[in-house]
Amino acid sequence: MPEIVTISDPDDERIADYRALTDVELRTRWEPPHGLFIAEGELVLRRALRAGYEPRSFLVDVKRVDQLDDLAGAAPVYAASQDVLEATTGFHVHRGVLASFRRKPLPTAEEVLGPARRVAVLEGLNTHTNLGAVYRSAAALGIEGVLLSPNCADPLYRRSVRVSMGEVFAVPYARLEPWPAALDRVRAAGFTLLALTPAEDAVPIQRLTAEQRARPALLLGAEGSGLTRAAQGASDVRVVIPMSHRVDSLNVAAAAAVAFWELVRD
Ligand SMILES: C[S@@+](CC[C@H](N)C(=O)[O-])C[C@H]1O[C@@H](n2cnc3c(N)ncnc32)[C@H](O)[C@@H]1O
């Protein structure tokens, strides 16, 4: 059994990493500069450990300490009642287990691109749930790297991590800047830049040539605005997933899943 430290004061400094977890604005400003992120639930935290992230601490519902009994010595284990957990974090921690991890330095875009055959490039994705869902599909459907424009949300924010089911740890990613000029570096690494857009005049995805499919970098844009003109202009081909019934567009994570599957199946 790891040594368990019971915490009874929600303001105890030892669990300061877990304060106000529901305040997205505060957390997104605070976590990256402090080099940490929060994982929620046993499955997700074990994935982070397997991916080599170093835990700073674990915070667990006092009734569920047994779940972490093989993690002795990895980091301090703090146990608290649901009331204390809720007062600290701001929500009912129904998964019962939280962990705070140290971030790793991000690789460069070239380090992500070098070994990859297919990558996704995300522009302005600022919804954590969509970002997490894209990573989950990327991991499941053979996308070997993700590049993020500077204004994309943080993939290691708690909600992205949870929605991705921890797959944000499995797919290497880097920031790509300056934007969109740095898209040239993706092309220089041997990729064809495919700009995914619902526009009817784009090339239907199933009609891409073998050459265009060989080493694709799939650019996806945000809900609402979609890919900027600049990003579309910097790409090699504009590509559409044909839709029925005059539907305006797919959700970006749904579009990503369809496009990943279509380009991985050969
Ligand atoms: C909700 S859509 C944005 C809609 C926006 N009005 C537009 O015109 O792009 C979010 C992203 O999902 C992708 N997307 C959605 N539907 C698509 C489709 N039918 N074909 C290709 N990409 C699509 C695009 O990358 C788009 O930027």
Ligand as a Chemical Component Dictionary entry (heavy atoms), coordinates in Angstrom:
data_LIG
# 
_chem_comp.id                   LIG 
_chem_comp.type                 NON-POLYMER 
_chem_comp.pdbx_formal_charge   0 
_chem_comp.three_letter_code    LIG 
# 
loop_
_chem_comp_atom.comp_id 
_chem_comp_atom.atom_id 
_chem_comp_atom.alt_atom_id 
_chem_comp_atom.type_symbol 
_chem_comp_atom.charge 
_chem_comp_atom.model_Cartn_x 
_chem_comp_atom.model_Cartn_y 
_chem_comp_atom.model_Cartn_z 
_chem_comp_atom.pdbx_ordinal 
LIG C1  C1  C 0  -18.432 22.914 -38.396 1  
LIG S1  S1  S 1  -17.226 22.921 -39.629 2  
LIG C2  C2  C 0  -17.093 24.620 -40.024 3  
LIG C3  C3  C 0  -18.189 25.103 -40.878 4  
LIG C4  C4  C 0  -17.865 26.417 -41.524 5  
LIG N1  N1  N 0  -19.082 27.124 -41.746 6  
LIG C5  C5  C 0  -17.126 26.182 -42.844 7  
LIG O1  O1  O 0  -17.641 26.592 -43.858 8  
LIG O2  O2  O -1 -16.046 25.602 -42.844 9  
LIG C6  C6  C 0  -15.712 22.617 -38.811 10 
LIG C7  C7  C 0  -14.662 21.954 -39.648 11 
LIG O3  O3  O 0  -15.032 20.613 -39.911 12 
LIG C8  C8  C 0  -14.557 20.213 -41.190 13 
LIG N2  N2  N 0  -15.752 19.820 -41.972 14 
LIG C9  C9  C 0  -17.033 19.850 -41.565 15 
LIG N3  N3  N 0  -17.851 19.342 -42.502 16 
LIG C10 C10 C 0  -17.060 18.963 -43.529 17 
LIG C11 C11 C 0  -17.302 18.342 -44.794 18 
LIG N4  N4  N 0  -18.528 18.001 -45.173 19 
LIG N5  N5  N 0  -16.258 18.089 -45.597 20 
LIG C12 C12 C 0  -14.993 18.394 -45.201 21 
LIG N6  N6  N 0  -14.713 18.984 -44.017 22 
LIG C13 C13 C 0  -15.722 19.260 -43.184 23 
LIG C14 C14 C 0  -13.829 21.401 -41.781 24 
LIG O4  O4  O 0  -12.448 21.251 -41.566 25 
LIG C15 C15 C 0  -14.385 22.575 -40.999 26 
LIG O5  O5  O 0  -13.464 23.630 -40.913 27 
# 
loop_
_chem_comp_bond.comp_id 
_chem_comp_bond.atom_id_1 
_chem_comp_bond.atom_id_2 
_chem_comp_bond.value_order 
_chem_comp_bond.pdbx_ordinal 
LIG C1  S1  SING 1  
LIG S1  C2  SING 2  
LIG S1  C6  SING 3  
LIG C2  C3  SING 4  
LIG C3  C4  SING 5  
LIG C4  N1  SING 6  
LIG C4  C5  SING 7  
LIG C5  O1  DOUB 8  
LIG C5  O2  SING 9  
LIG C6  C7  SING 10 
LIG C7  O3  SING 11 
LIG C7  C15 SING 12 
LIG O3  C8  SING 13 
LIG C8  N2  SING 14 
LIG C8  C14 SING 15 
LIG N2  C9  SING 16 
LIG N2  C13 SING 17 
LIG C9  N3  DOUB 18 
LIG N3  C10 SING 19 
LIG C10 C11 SING 20 
LIG C10 C13 DOUB 21 
LIG C11 N4  SING 22 
LIG C11 N5  DOUB 23 
LIG N5  C12 SING 24 
LIG C12 N6  DOUB 25 
LIG N6  C13 SING 26 
LIG C14 O4  SING 27 
LIG C14 C15 SING 28 
LIG C15 O5  SING 29 
# 
